[in-house]
Amino acid sequence: MHAAPSAIPIYQDAIKLWNGAPGIKLSFRYEYDWGLLATSTSPIAHIFDSKSTQPQHQGQMTYTYVINPRLVNTFTGQSSWYTAIFGVLDFQATQAAIPVRLSIGDGGANGGGFTSLGVGIPTGRNVGQLQLIDDLSYIRGAHTLKVGVNYRYNKVTDTSLSSGSVAGSYSLKDIADFASGVVNGSNTGSTFTQSYPILAAAHIRVASLDFYATDEWAIARFTTITQVLLSGISNYDGLSVQLRHAFSYGFSGQLGYTWSHGLQLGGVYDPRNLNFGYSNSGLDNRHNFTADLLWMMPKLRNNLVDRVVGGWTLGAKAFAFSGRPFSVSNPSLGGQIYANFSGTILADMVDPSALGKKCGSGAVNPPCLTQSQFLYTSTSACNGATNGCLTAQSDFGNVPPNSFYGPGYFDIDTQVTKTVKIRERMNLQIGAGAYNTLNHPNFGQPSGSATSASIGKITGTVSAPVSIYGSGQGAIVSGRVLVLTGKFNF
């Protein structure tokens, strides 16, 4: 069990080297950033964890010459370079352990297959850029005249061509093929693939030279108008209640509850009726509950006893909120209704009892919605179907977006630490923390495709809001994660 730190800036500074003659300034800036990105974790062994080491260098030089108060010349030279290679850190060790890649799509839990084995060669990109910019600006009355030149040179090396070139990949659709050792022996479409690229990497070099001239004219009552954009409507109504307990006898905490309803017009679902898209927002969680609790053991009178049995701190954080809305669409309609419309076409609902359906965790099996409640496309279903087929739909849907709700979310995180006092200004802190302490599964949104047999079925879980891996990283897992901590303060 381990964690990868996020990007940490190592050095960043701006230095003004010379300010000699009046109106002349020369400055330099250099930044170095390095981080280890945790991309995915393997349930087999840590050598198969995918990580990405990403160093980045940036430098810039700026020369400014104020010729006179109305005429200024600025020259900027800057360059950058970074690398982002994704994959295992020790490819040779993974090859020694499992020299091929294997995925079995048969058997396993609920017939969903088994965890894939093996990894491919790490691939990624190296990117460098050089840019030279020279600007000259002149102010005359209400006009600001600007002319300039911009030279840019990009250097990219992409090694993704090598993906799959060292370790072949077995994709077995029938577990019998794995048992017999014969690829596609059961004639179910099992395959073995391996690439043999002519080039190990794509070397891309692009240079550009641009010139520009502008006249910025300040009109009376206005400065400069850059852009005006009007898009969408949103409304939010909410009621929040919060209960706080101030620090007393080592205990403090707060509880919060919010009821809310969000509405929005955030997209076009019917080009002939723009208001059809005005419905529940995609983040319309009606009920939200949070709790933060902290207990710090009061100091004992006897210093020796306090060092042995005292110094404990307990903390807990709880999240609970109702499900988010989702839409049911007919993705196979395409341009049949309106040739120039490329947006999402919502499904026609034929069962009014399905409107506003709340799909809980039970939608893992059986699903909370069925194709018979919507117009769908299936040859067997179309023959004698009472609810019609997909081609029977001639509109953009009869139910607004986000009219159905997925499962809610519940999670408790806990932490316990002990502080051992060594001297007056020196102590040692040891402890442990647990994300999703109860190991409670939180399920994702059901399928919202009326053309899919899995409509209304939940097929995955969602991750915790916070984790040892940070927010939004691909390595976050939905199950319990334990963390051991140690800190020496002086």
Disulfide bonds with the S-S distance in Angstrom:
Cys359-Cys368 1.96
Cys382-Cys389 1.98
